[in-house]
């Protein structure tokens, strides 16, 4: 395909960046990270967004490469910034790489590899799962090698620093953003991407912006719960700056409802954090919809899923969820609603998941339910 048909940058892959779970070890050294990425567009150039949004120290990527994995060859191409192979990401900031000439064919799987020679604070990343969301790490420098040594590598679902990949591609192509918490950090966006591809919608990329535990209105400022992420007013303006985005699906708010238990139970979760329905509605309108409209995006709501049986379940919480869902379904502030709740709930006991749709904790769906959520997204969203 001649380069003249490529006219704009569009995000083809992306995750959120948040605070990683603060365990005893927070630094790594002499480490290689590798993330396979399936691309859905043709294009002639790539550029890479790296994020240290939640870090408190500069991160230095010693070397980074992009390569297509082929049976008989592996030709990694350096990712640079201002012509330099050493990429520095200041604390609290994101950087954009140089434009890298790289012929891309829709359906290819590319691998992005990063090597960290020196001690590196691993405080900016996101835990993501799904059939298209796999990573690997290895001890040592193997960023330009086709394969990692079996005895020095493991799989990982933590995605560090690599935030978004853009392709210089055709005018028709665009991105659809899925924004939310742990439910969106799990499988349904990957199944949605597979659905779009399988049904022949090869001009849309699904970009995931999701952080486990995050809330619309509050965030934790303690290391115990820091990994539950930044609140909506901090996250959304950063995460919605997506090249070529046309629309966003927002499925967010359940953690605002289920977290507060009172300081006598948990000193970090006071009852003052418990929102009213009106609080949630105003939060979504003021923090999400207004900004998305400023970016020229269509905005679709996603209803909150059943919680009967969850460890903090109480009827008053479900009353808030149901009332909020009614607003998500009917508010004219949205361009439409995806009724995820209806897609996964028990028809005879709508407070609970349908048979086979509960992962076991009564909050997160099973893989079958995640597939049902993807099926609930109308195909019209692929063409916005």
N, C-alpha and C positions, 0 to 999 in steps of 0.2 A: 504494500500500500504506500503511495507516494506521501512524503512528509507534508505536502501542501494541504492534505485533508485534515491535518491536526491543527486545531485552532485554540485550544484552551486547556487549562489545568483542572483536573477533577480528582478528588480523593478516591482511591480504589480500595483502601484498607485503613482501618483505624481503631484505636482503643482510647479509653480515658487514661489519665494519669492521676494517681492518688497516692496516699501515704501507705507504704507497705506495712505489714504486720510487724510490730516492733518486738522481736525476739531477742535472745541473748546476743546473737551475732548479727550485726548490722552492716558489716563491711565484707567486701570480697577482693581478692587479688589474684592475678594470673588466671583470669576466667574468660571463657568464650561463650557468648550467647548466640543462638541461631533460631530464627523464626521463619518457617515456610509460609508464604503468602500466595494464595491463588488470585490472579488478576482476571478481570472480566472485560477489559477494554483492550483494543489495539492502541499503540502509541509509539512515540519516538524518543521520549525523554522521561526520566524519573527525577523526583526530588523527595527528600525525606525530612520529616519533622521529628526532632528529638526533644524530649521534655524532661526537665528536672524541676517541675513545678512545685513539688512538695519536698525537695531536698534542701538541706541547710548548708551544703558544701558544694563547691564546683565539682562536676563529674568530668573526667577525662577519658574519652574513648580513644584508645591508642590507635586502632585501625578498625575500619568498617568496610564491608563489601556487600555487593549484591551479585547474585549469580542465578542462572537457570540450571536446574539439575537435569542433566541428560544422561542416558545410559552409558554413552561413550565419551563424554567430555564434561569438563567443569571449568568455566572460564570466569573467575570472579573479577568484578570491576570495582575499583576503589570508590568509596563515597567520600567526598571532600567538602570542606567548608573554607571559602576564600582560598582555594587551591591547596589547602593543607590537609594531610591525612589524619592528623591528630585533632579530634573534635572536642572542644570544651563547651560544656553546658553550665552556665552560672547557676548558682542556687536560686530557686524560685523562678527560673526562666525557661523558655523554649527556644530552640534554634532551628533554622531551616538550612539544609545542605545546599551546595551548588547544584545546578541542573546537570544531571548525568545523562549523556547520550546513551540510549539503551533501547533497542528495538523490542517492543513487547507485542505479543500476540494473545488475544483473548483466550482464556482457558489455561494459560501457562501457570506453572507454580515457580515462583521466585523464592530464593532464600536470602535473607538479610542476616549477616553475621557481624558481631561486634566483639572486639577483644579489649580487655581491661588489664593492663600490665601492672598498674599500681593499686594501692588500697583505694577502694571506691565505695562511697556510701550508697547502699542499695535501698534508698528511701523513696524512690519515685517509680511506681509500677502499679500494675493492676492484675488481679486474679481473674482469669477468664477461662471458661470451658466451652466445649462444643466440638462437633466433628471437623470444623475448619480451623480450630484454634489450638494449635500444638506448638510447643517449643522444645528446645534442648539446651543443655549447657555442658561444658566440658572444662576440666582443669587443664590449663595450658593454652598455648596459642595455636588454634586450629581454624582461625577465621577464614583463611584462604584455602583450606583443605576441603576436598570433596566429602570426606567422611571423618567423623570423630572416632578415636579409639574406644572400643567397646568398654574397656575397663576404666575409662576416665570420664564417661558421660552418663547423663541421666535425662529423662524427660522432665519438662516443667510446664505449668500453666500460668506462671507468673511472667507477665510481659513488662520488662523494664526498659524505660527510656525511649524506645522506638514507639512513637505516638501515632503517626499518620504517614501514609505513602500517597503521593500524587503522581498521576500520569498526564503527560501532555497528549491530548487525545482529540477525538472528533467532537464537533459541536453538539451532536445529539446526546452525548453521554452525560450522566448526572449521578448524584449521590443521594441516598435516603438514609437519614440518621435515626438510629434507635437509641433512645436516651432513658436511663433508669438506674436501678439498683441491682442486687444480686440476681434477681429473676432475669434481667436483661443481660447480666454478665454471664449467665449460663446459656443454654443451647438455642433458644428460639431464634435469635438473629442469624445464626449459622444455617438453621433449617430454612429461614426465609431467603437467605442468599442462594441456597440450593434450589429452592422452589422457583425463584426468579430465573435462574439459569436453565433449569429443566423445562420451563414453560416458554423458553425462547426470548426472555427479556434480557438481552445481552448489552443493554445500554444503561443499566442501573447497578451501582455498587451499594452494598449495605455497610454502613459505617456504624460501629458499636461505640457508644459512650455510656459506660455503665460501671458503677463502683459498688461492691458489696457493702451493705449496711447503711448506705448514705440516706440522708433525709432531705426534705425540701427546706425546712425551716431552721434546723439546728445542726451543729456539728460538735464533736467531742474534742476537748482540749486536754486530754490525758492520754498517756501511752497505752493504757489498757484498751481503749476503744478508738485510738487514732486511726486505725486502718478502716474504720467505718466511714471515713471519707469526709470531704468538704461539703458544706451545705450548698443548696441550690444557687444562692446568689453569687457564690464564688465559682462554682463549677460551670454553670450554664454559659456565661459569656465567653469562657475559654474554650469549652468543648464544642460549641456550635459554630465556631469559625472553621467551616469545612469547605474546601474548594469545590465548586460545582454543586453544592447541596441545593436540592429543590424542596425538600420537606423533612419534617421531624415527627417521629412517633414518640410521645411522652407516656411512659408507664412508670409512675413514681408516686410515692407517698405512704406505702404500707408501713415503713419503718417509723415514720412520724407517729403512727397510730399504735404500734405494738411495743415500742421501746419504753415509754415512761411507766415506772412501777412504784415510785416514791423513794425518798432518800433512806427510809427505814429498811428498805429491801436492797437498794443499790444507790450509793451516794452520788453516782454520776448520772442517775436517771430520775430527776425530780418530776413530780406531777405537774409542775409549772411548764414542762415541755409538752404536755398533752395538748394537741391542737383541737380546736373546734372545726366543724365542717367549713365554716366561713373562713377560718384561718388558712385552711388548705386551698380553698378556692382562690382567695386573694393572693396567696403565694404563687400559685400556678399562673394566674393572670399577670401579676406584677413582675415576677422573676423570670418567667418562661415565655409566655405568649408575646408580651410586648417586645422582648429582645428578638425573638424569632421573626416577628413581623418586620422589625427594622432590618433584618438580614434578607428580607424578601422570601421567607420560607412559608410554605403551607404547614399547618399544625394540626396533627391528629392526636386525639387522646386515646389512652389505653386503660381500660378499667382494671381495678385492683382485684386480685384473686382471693378465693376463700381462705379462711384462717381457722376454721373450727378444729379444735384439738391442739393448736399451737400453744406453747407453754405459758404464754401470757394472755391467752384468749379470755375475753369477758364479753358479755352481750353488748355492753356500751361501746366497746371497740368496734364490734361488727356493725352496730348502728351507725357509727361514724363512717365506716367503710361503705356501707350501702348508700347512705345519703350522698357521700362524695361521688360514688359511682353514678348515681342518678344525675348529678351535675355534669360529670364527664360525658355521659351519654347525650345530654340534652342542651348543653350550653352553646349558644350561637357564637361564642368566642373561638370555637374550633371549626376546622373545615370538615371534620368527620370524627367518628369514634370507632375504635376497634374493640369489640366487646369480648376481651380475653376472659373475663369472669364467666360469661355465658358459655364460652367455648370449653371450659374445663370443669364447671361445677356440676354437682349431682342434680339432676332434674327434679328429684323428689325431696332432696335436702340441700337447697342451694347454698347453705352456709358452709358446706363441705365440698371437697373435690369429688368428682365422679370416680367410680371404681377404676383402679389402675392408673389414675392421674396424680396420685399423691406420692411424693418421693419418700415419705415416711415420717417427715417432721411436721407435716400439716401446714406448711408454709410454702415450701418450694415444690414445683411440679416435678413429675417424673419425665423421662425422656419422651414417652408417648404424649404427655400433655404439652411438652414444648413443641412437638410436631403439630399438635392441634392448634397451638397459639399461632404458629406460622401459617397454618391453613386459614386461620381466621382473618388474616390480613388480606384485604381485597386487592386483586391484581391491578386495579386502577391506580394504586399508589406507586406502581412501578413506572407509570407513564407521566407523573406529575412534572 
